[in-house]
């Protein structure tokens, strides 16, 4: 995540350099320059900075305030993608009100074609699968370990 934020900040700084270089030219309209910079920063910084921060905050909130409960793995499939093998999980859990909620998660890592792995994150997820869910809306949940936030012991 820090690399994403860093990339966004670098691109923002480059756009500021671009502003100052264009301001040196007298034939440029200041309004056009500012509009181009705002458009560039909006197109670049929103996907690179704002969206990952929203995901991190959502996951951190669930880890802090959510209810932890074990899940049952309903389906486990090993598949091959462009970046290698991955495990596709479909899981189910029961919330406090007794409602069964299902979800899916893809786990990437060092996975053999037959499903064997030595990746500690995947082994941890499969050994004791856990989900953190929002007490008000159990459809908002986080399979642990997640992609962004993590629990530090």
C-alpha positions, -999 to +999 in steps of 0.1 A: +000+000+000+028+024+008+042+019-027+008+029-042+007+060-020+043+069-029+036+065-066+006+088-063+026+114-045+054+112-071+029+117-099+013+146-080+047+162-076+054+157-113+022+175-122+032+204-099+066+206-118+045+206-150+024+235-137+055+256-129+072+249-162+040+259-181+036+290-159+069+303-173+054+305-207+033+336-212+011+322-240-005+296-217-039+303-201-036+297-163-072+283-162-063+257-188-032+247-170-050+243-136-078+224-153-053+200-169-035+194-136-067+188-117-079+164-144-045+146-145-043+143-107-079+132-105-074+104-131-042+093-115-044+099-078-079+086-072-072+050-084-037+050-069-043+066-035-079+070-025-093+036-034-066+015-017-069+038+014-107+032+015-101-006+013-075-005+041-098+016+063-127-008+058-106-038+065-090-021+096-124-012+109-136-048+106-105-062+123-109-037+151-147-037+156-160-068+138-171-101+152-147-130+146-162-163+138-149-195+122-160-204+087-167-236+069-149-241+036-177-252+012-156-254-020-119-254-026-105-253-062-070-250-075-067-231-108-039-217-129-038-180-139-013-157-156+007-153-124+006-189-114-016-212-094-042-200-069-068-214-046-104-203-050-125-207-018-162-205-012-170-203+024-200-200+047-205-188+083-234-182+107-238-147+122-252-139+157-287-138+144-284-173+130-283-163+093-259-182+070-237-159+049-215-171+021-185-155+005-156-162-017-119-156-015-089-162-039-056-170-023-024-164-043+010-178-034+033-207-038+008-234-047+015-266-066-009-278-093-023-305-070-030-279-043+000-285-020+016-254-006+042-243+019+031-207+019+024-197+056-005-173+048-023-199+028-017-226+054-029-203+082-061-194+062-069-231+055-060-244+090-082-220+109-104-201+085-118-170+102-141-142+091-147-108+107-181-094+101-200-062+108-225-068+136-251-045+118-247-061+084-230-095+082-228-093+044-200-069+051-172-093+061-135-099+058-120-133+053-087-134+073-060-132+062-070-103+040-052-087+011-044-053+028-048-051+066-035-077+089-034-086+126-001-081+143+006-103+172 
